[in-house]
Amino acid sequence: MNVNNRLTTSAIVSSVILSLLAGCSTGNTGTATNTTPTATTPGTTPAETAKQTPTKFSMMLPLYNTEAPAADSPLIKKVEEFANVKLDLNFVPSANYNDRVNISIASNELPQAITILDMKSPTFVNAVRSGMFWDVTSYLKSMPTFAKNYDPKLIANALTDGKNYGLPRGRPMARNAIILRKDWLAKVGLQKPTNIDELYNVIKAFATKDPDGNGKDDTAGLLMGVDGSGNIAGYAFDVIVCMFGGGNNWELKDGKVVPTFMSEPYMNALKWVKKLYDEKLLNQDFAIVKGSEQVFELIDKERGGMYINNFSDAADRQDNLVKLVQQRNPALAGKSIADAKMDLIDTAYLIKSTDGTVRSPAQPGFNGVLAFPKTSVKTEAELKAILTAFDKLDTPEGQALIKWGIEGTHYTNQNGVPTVVGNTALVSKEVNTVWQMFLTNQVVDRSSIQGKSSPMTEKILKEQEDNLKNIVVDVSVPLLSATVSTNGTELTKIINTARIKYITGVIDDEGWKQAIDQWRKTGGDKVIQEYTEARAKLDGK
């Protein structure tokens, strides 16, 4: 389990692959009721907007594309016109972004709005405690769009020392699901799993009953990989722990904030995955498969029939797989990739835990915050003007701009359906990049253009919303620990390494206990104390 509280690597990766067409998907088919983004919010006419003096402010934000849009790009100009602002945008390559933030804070050379991705970095925390950033907690309720659409749990997750020092950049909280081959299920004569035993049976059948029909014993039931820290990618192990009744990373027990890896459900989940490995139902190279991208490649090559990641993968991924199957299946060859995908891919998330409940690990619900330095935003009036601009950008009309861009440049209206045209590189450069300014676009689709997405996108959006009732939160998300800030990487490595060694049989139960003891002596006990104290302070105790 990742001890150093994650700011959702998967959420960051998702923002890299965000499509123009949906917060978490790439579908672009269906009908639309309104195909022209407007330049005003409800209650504000164009004439009234034109009379107002534009709010000028600078902003630093991460760049996940190879090239940033020009300052005078048509979309940026349209955004400025819509929100009545004048923007000075500084796009910094994502690989260097956190370093640039630290340098900017240390030198006190900051824009009026800065995206903070790593809210638990000592640099940002110390800056907050020194009074460098505005506390926006009391202003949130006066932002009508923000107040209406933001989940209170999400806002609570984005606290620093019990207060909001920025606007959370929203992401879905109930994002995890099992992605599996629907056609393989039919081939082995099974239904979509609803409990752990059924899940095991499907995994075993996928590995042993030649579901791809090539006459070879060359498929795994479940595919896994690891991220850069050695943690099992895609929240996969977290999902399995919750299936066994466990917590999500950190949980509250007897008044203490404790790591889930010390619990019995966690150990049961660990033994279950080891059983899959020992029986060769799990890909035997999972410990060296680097990151979720490699898992997707394994799916494309039909090496396995199931993996665990974000719901959005069911819509965004597997295009290569669909094309491969279409080549040998005449019934699918005549279908579009989006329609054929519905025949080949499915999602499972209603897996009953050992106690009969459905449990799913919640992701934090945000990817950093937009913070406002007091050295750059000198007055409350300036702060309110900037907050008003962001709130307006996050209205349905504002979201329409960033979801589709500009008609005739980034999309065309074909029979009432917004459709991407020609230069997809331009869409990626201009639309997807500027999307980083927005707050809640990926949480819910509130765009004024209500186009219908691909069938799989429509399916997973409903399932993702339904899964909210099943989430298990990581109680450490809004908490700070000095030990995690200084020693979190080493602590994380101890547990991640021991987990892989246990699954692969290098260590046994005693070896796992020794790893936990090492974690505790290396600073883990201090983390428990610091998180517990921070939680008590947050609760007002």
ChimeraX attribute file (.defattr): number of C-alpha atoms within 10 A of each C-alpha:
attribute: neighborCount
match mode: 1-to-1
recipient: residues
	/A:1	26
	/A:2	23
	/A:3	25
	/A:4	21
	/A:5	23
	/A:6	15
	/A:7	19
	/A:8	19
	/A:9	14
	/A:10	20
	/A:11	21
	/A:12	18
	/A:13	13
	/A:14	20
	/A:15	20
	/A:16	17
	/A:17	16
	/A:18	21
	/A:19	21
	/A:20	24
	/A:21	24
	/A:22	24
	/A:23	22
	/A:24	29
	/A:25	27
	/A:26	21
	/A:27	22
	/A:28	21
	/A:29	16
	/A:30	16
	/A:31	17
	/A:32	18
	/A:33	13
	/A:34	17
	/A:35	21
	/A:36	17
	/A:37	23
	/A:38	18
	/A:39	20
	/A:40	21
	/A:41	18
	/A:42	11
	/A:43	7
	/A:44	10
	/A:45	11
	/A:46	14
	/A:47	9
	/A:48	10
	/A:49	17
	/A:50	12
	/A:51	9
	/A:52	10
	/A:53	10
	/A:54	17
	/A:55	16
	/A:56	16
	/A:57	18
	/A:58	15
	/A:59	19
	/A:60	22
	/A:61	23
	/A:62	23
	/A:63	23
	/A:64	22
	/A:65	18
	/A:66	10
	/A:67	15
	/A:68	19
	/A:69	21
	/A:70	12
	/A:71	13
	/A:72	9
	/A:73	10
	/A:74	15
	/A:75	21
	/A:76	22
	/A:77	14
	/A:78	19
	/A:79	20
	/A:80	19
	/A:81	17
	/A:82	23
	/A:83	22
	/A:84	22
	/A:85	20
	/A:86	17
	/A:87	17
	/A:88	14
	/A:89	21
	/A:90	16
	/A:91	20
	/A:92	17
	/A:93	17
	/A:94	18
	/A:95	11
	/A:96	11
	/A:97	20
	/A:98	18
	/A:99	10
	/A:100	15
	/A:101	23
	/A:102	17
	/A:103	14
	/A:104	14
	/A:105	16
	/A:106	13
	/A:107	9
	/A:108	14
	/A:109	12
	/A:110	21
	/A:111	22
	/A:112	22
	/A:113	24
	/A:114	22
	/A:115	26
	/A:116	26
	/A:117	24
	/A:118	18
	/A:119	21
	/A:120	24
	/A:121	18
	/A:122	17
	/A:123	16
	/A:124	21
	/A:125	19
	/A:126	13
	/A:127	17
	/A:128	18
	/A:129	11
	/A:130	9
	/A:131	12
	/A:132	19
	/A:133	19
	/A:134	20
	/A:135	18
	/A:136	18
	/A:137	15
	/A:138	9
	/A:139	13
	/A:140	18
	/A:141	12
	/A:142	13
	/A:143	16
	/A:144	13
	/A:145	19
	/A:146	21
	/A:147	14
	/A:148	9
	/A:149	14
	/A:150	17
	/A:151	14
	/A:152	9
	/A:153	12
	/A:154	20
	/A:155	22
	/A:156	16
	/A:157	22
	/A:158	27
	/A:159	21
	/A:160	22
	/A:161	17
	/A:162	19
	/A:163	16
	/A:164	22
	/A:165	24
	/A:166	27
	/A:167	23
	/A:168	28
	/A:169	25
	/A:170	25
	/A:171	27
	/A:172	25
	/A:173	25
	/A:174	25
	/A:175	30
	/A:176	28
	/A:177	30
	/A:178	23
	/A:179	22
	/A:180	26
	/A:181	24
	/A:182	20
	/A:183	17
	/A:184	22
	/A:185	22
	/A:186	12
	/A:187	16
	/A:188	16
	/A:189	10
	/A:190	14
	/A:191	12
	/A:192	19
	/A:193	21
	/A:194	15
	/A:195	18
	/A:196	17
	/A:197	13
	/A:198	15
	/A:199	19
	/A:200	17
	/A:201	14
	/A:202	25
	/A:203	24
	/A:204	19
	/A:205	23
	/A:206	27
	/A:207	24
	/A:208	18
	/A:209	16
	/A:210	18
	/A:211	25
	/A:212	20
	/A:213	10
	/A:214	8
	/A:215	9
	/A:216	11
	/A:217	13
	/A:218	15
	/A:219	25
	/A:220	27
	/A:221	26
	/A:222	29
	/A:223	27
	/A:224	30
	/A:225	24
	/A:226	22
	/A:227	18
	/A:228	9
	/A:229	16
	/A:230	22
	/A:231	24
	/A:232	25
	/A:233	25
	/A:234	26
	/A:235	24
	/A:236	22
	/A:237	21
	/A:238	25
	/A:239	26
	/A:240	25
	/A:241	29
	/A:242	27
	/A:243	28
	/A:244	26
	/A:245	24
	/A:246	28
	/A:247	27
	/A:248	28
	/A:249	27
	/A:250	24
	/A:251	19
	/A:252	16
	/A:253	10
	/A:254	6
	/A:255	11
	/A:256	16
	/A:257	24
	/A:258	24
	/A:259	24
	/A:260	24
	/A:261	23
	/A:262	12
	/A:263	15
	/A:264	14
	/A:265	20
	/A:266	26
	/A:267	18
	/A:268	16
	/A:269	22
	/A:270	20
	/A:271	15
	/A:272	18
	/A:273	20
	/A:274	21
	/A:275	15
	/A:276	20
	/A:277	20
	/A:278	14
	/A:279	12
	/A:280	17
	/A:281	24
	/A:282	25
	/A:283	23
	/A:284	17
	/A:285	13
	/A:286	21
	/A:287	20
	/A:288	13
	/A:289	20
	/A:290	19
	/A:291	21
	/A:292	22
	/A:293	15
	/A:294	17
	/A:295	26
	/A:296	21
	/A:297	15
	/A:298	21
	/A:299	21
	/A:300	20
	/A:301	14
	/A:302	19
	/A:303	20
	/A:304	28
	/A:305	28
	/A:306	26
	/A:307	25
	/A:308	27
	/A:309	21
	/A:310	26
	/A:311	27
	/A:312	24
	/A:313	23
	/A:314	25
	/A:315	25
	/A:316	20
	/A:317	19
	/A:318	20
	/A:319	15
	/A:320	15
	/A:321	20
	/A:322	23
	/A:323	18
	/A:324	15
	/A:325	17
	/A:326	18
	/A:327	11
	/A:328	10
	/A:329	11
	/A:330	10
	/A:331	10
	/A:332	19
	/A:333	16
	/A:334	11
	/A:335	12
	/A:336	12
	/A:337	18
	/A:338	21
	/A:339	15
	/A:340	20
	/A:341	25
	/A:342	19
	/A:343	13
	/A:344	19
	/A:345	23
	/A:346	23
	/A:347	26
	/A:348	17
	/A:349	26
	/A:350	21
	/A:351	26
	/A:352	20
	/A:353	20
	/A:354	16
	/A:355	9
	/A:356	12
	/A:357	16
	/A:358	22
	/A:359	27
	/A:360	33
	/A:361	29
	/A:362	23
	/A:363	27
	/A:364	29
	/A:365	24
	/A:366	26
	/A:367	26
	/A:368	23
	/A:369	23
	/A:370	23
	/A:371	23
	/A:372	28
	/A:373	25
	/A:374	18
	/A:375	16
	/A:376	19
	/A:377	20
	/A:378	13
	/A:379	11
	/A:380	11
	/A:381	10
	/A:382	16
	/A:383	21
	/A:384	16
	/A:385	16
	/A:386	20
	/A:387	21
	/A:388	18
	/A:389	20
	/A:390	22
	/A:391	22
	/A:392	23
	/A:393	28
	/A:394	26
	/A:395	24
	/A:396	21
	/A:397	23
	/A:398	27
	/A:399	25
	/A:400	26
	/A:401	28
	/A:402	29
	/A:403	24
	/A:404	27
	/A:405	28
	/A:406	19
	/A:407	17
	/A:408	10
	/A:409	16
	/A:410	22
	/A:411	21
	/A:412	18
	/A:413	16
	/A:414	12
	/A:415	10
	/A:416	14
	/A:417	22
	/A:418	27
	/A:419	20
	/A:420	21
	/A:421	15
	/A:422	12
	/A:423	11
	/A:424	14
	/A:425	11
	/A:426	15
	/A:427	21
	/A:428	24
	/A:429	18
	/A:430	23
	/A:431	24
	/A:432	26
	/A:433	24
	/A:434	23
	/A:435	21
	/A:436	19
	/A:437	22
	/A:438	20
	/A:439	25
	/A:440	25
	/A:441	28
	/A:442	23
	/A:443	21
	/A:444	17
	/A:445	18
	/A:446	18
	/A:447	22
	/A:448	21
	/A:449	24
	/A:450	18
	/A:451	22
	/A:452	19
	/A:453	21
	/A:454	22
	/A:455	18
	/A:456	24
	/A:457	24
	/A:458	14
	/A:459	17
	/A:460	23
	/A:461	21
	/A:462	10
	/A:463	19
	/A:464	20
	/A:465	15
	/A:466	13
	/A:467	21
	/A:468	17
	/A:469	12
	/A:470	16
	/A:471	19
	/A:472	23
	/A:473	21
	/A:474	22
	/A:475	21
	/A:476	27
	/A:477	21
	/A:478	24
	/A:479	23
	/A:480	26
	/A:481	23
	/A:482	16
	/A:483	19
	/A:484	24
	/A:485	17
	/A:486	12
	/A:487	16
	/A:488	19
	/A:489	14
	/A:490	16
	/A:491	23
	/A:492	21
	/A:493	19
	/A:494	19
	/A:495	22
	/A:496	19
	/A:497	16
	/A:498	21
	/A:499	23
	/A:500	20
	/A:501	17
	/A:502	18
	/A:503	20
	/A:504	19
	/A:505	13
	/A:506	11
	/A:507	17
	/A:508	14
	/A:509	12
	/A:510	9
	/A:511	14
	/A:512	17
	/A:513	14
	/A:514	14
	/A:515	19
	/A:516	19
	/A:517	13
	/A:518	15
	/A:519	19
	/A:520	15
	/A:521	12
	/A:522	16
	/A:523	17
	/A:524	23
	/A:525	15
	/A:526	16
	/A:527	26
	/A:528	20
	/A:529	15
	/A:530	20
	/A:531	26
	/A:532	21
	/A:533	19
	/A:534	21
	/A:535	23
	/A:536	14
	/A:537	13
	/A:538	16
	/A:539	9
	/A:540	8
	/A:541	8
